[in-house]
Amino acid sequence: MPFLSDTLSRVKPSPTIAVTNMAAELKAAGKDVIGLGAGEPDFDTPENIKAAAIAAINGGKTKYTAVDGIPELKKAICAKFKRDNGLDYAPEQVTVGTGGKQVLYNALMATLNPGDEVVIPAPYWVSYPDMVLLAGGEPVFIEAQLETSFKITADQLDAAITPKTKWFIFNSPSNPTGAGYSREELKALTDVLKKHPHVWVLTDDMYEHLAYDDFEFCTPAEVEPELYDRTLTVNGVSKAYAMTGWRIGYAAGPKELIGAIRKIQSQSTSNPPSISQWAAVEALNGPQDYIPVNNQTFVRRRDMVCEMLNAIEGITCPVPEGAFYVYPSIAGLIGKSTPGGVEITDDEVFAKALLEDKGVAVVFGAAFGLSPNFRVSYATSDENLKEACTRIQDFCATLR
Ligand SMILES: Cc1ncc(COP(=O)(O)O)c(C=O)c1O
């Protein structure tokens, strides 16, 4: 009898974490490495949020809470959905988990039966397919191309839906491309979903507030109210409030689904940390004015990275609408070789050679389901980004 479960053989470890680990090992061995793999803002958590957490500790709010969140946080989340998205939710339609990651995982665990299909646009956040597989479902991918700015079309969505489709996962602005769907682009997708009443929408709005230039964020249940009863809208405090380590994510949707998610959470982790929940109350209810200030920094970095990468012959780097990632194509470099004789056959070889030759760590596109590309996270200092992009330019100039 094998000791490890069969389910485990269906999934792989997170490739983004693997790249981060590889860069850390090289750094520990004394190599000068710049990591562009991190999926978290380099800003500190705002002071008012830290103060709320300290007050929670001093006030003895350090005990178990309700499994899926304290009433104060649920109230703040309902107010956030109303304020930012024009969506009405009651507290019993809200769940709070240990990061958006746990909420997404619980939602899939609570709903998927063997053979159920989940439609996922590629390139995708690395965890979606493996979470679907862990929950016993089957991921079905739709490839979004560089030519359509990494966004899928209505026809592609329509063609991917079968009688077995349970969920459509939507993520805008996206990790790994930064692509954000306009209201018109999203409406084209929700029109397709209206025709398929058995399909539910799992929208991951984690990068809602990281939207740049004149791009306006929108979310499916708001764009198409007909979908409200079959949409789970997931969000969190990790990215906009620089709170990745606090581990608070949340979602709103139909009461029955929220109850199913709570049941899973009650038999696994119970409540998310009480102190982090009080910090999240302050994040959502407190001042929001540092978000546009941080965004100015992100826009400046995005523009610099895109300009420096687009200056390289063989690389095409679209300028995305949001998040803190760009997803350049290296199609023009495939088939070339490094001075050491390594042929660039795909994006994994490219990323490995770049790390070994120039000490720049990026994540290869195959990890996100679309090649030949790589992902750059520009959530690091301007200085690091400039040096890293100069090294990428130097590396590419040596390819023959
Ligand atoms: C698209 C997307 N969704 C969800 C998450 C999970 O965020 P958290 O669990 O920190 O709330 C991430 C984190 O990288 C992400 O990029």
PDBQT file of the ligand as one rigid body, heavy atoms in Angstrom, charges set to zero:
ROOT
HETATM    1  C1  LIG A 501      -3.988  36.039  -8.690  1.00  0.00    +0.000 C 
HETATM    2  C2  LIG A 501      -3.775  35.761  -7.249  1.00  0.00    +0.000 A 
HETATM    3  N1  LIG A 501      -4.790  35.277  -6.528  1.00  0.00    +0.000 NA
HETATM    4  C3  LIG A 501      -4.656  34.986  -5.227  1.00  0.00    +0.000 A 
HETATM    5  C4  LIG A 501      -3.464  35.181  -4.584  1.00  0.00    +0.000 A 
HETATM    6  C5  LIG A 501      -3.386  34.825  -3.113  1.00  0.00    +0.000 C 
HETATM    7  O1  LIG A 501      -3.237  35.899  -2.293  1.00  0.00    +0.000 OA
HETATM    8  P1  LIG A 501      -3.345  35.766  -0.690  1.00  0.00    +0.000 P 
HETATM    9  O2  LIG A 501      -3.490  34.331  -0.369  1.00  0.00    +0.000 OA
HETATM   10  O3  LIG A 501      -2.086  36.359  -0.167  1.00  0.00    +0.000 OA
HETATM   11  O4  LIG A 501      -4.557  36.549  -0.308  1.00  0.00    +0.000 OA
HETATM   12  C6  LIG A 501      -2.357  35.655  -5.292  1.00  0.00    +0.000 A 
HETATM   13  C7  LIG A 501      -1.047  35.792  -4.635  1.00  0.00    +0.000 C 
HETATM   14  O5  LIG A 501      -0.009  35.832  -5.235  1.00  0.00    +0.000 OA
HETATM   15  C8  LIG A 501      -2.521  35.965  -6.656  1.00  0.00    +0.000 A 
HETATM   16  O6  LIG A 501      -1.507  36.435  -7.388  1.00  0.00    +0.000 OA
ENDROOT
TORSDOF 0
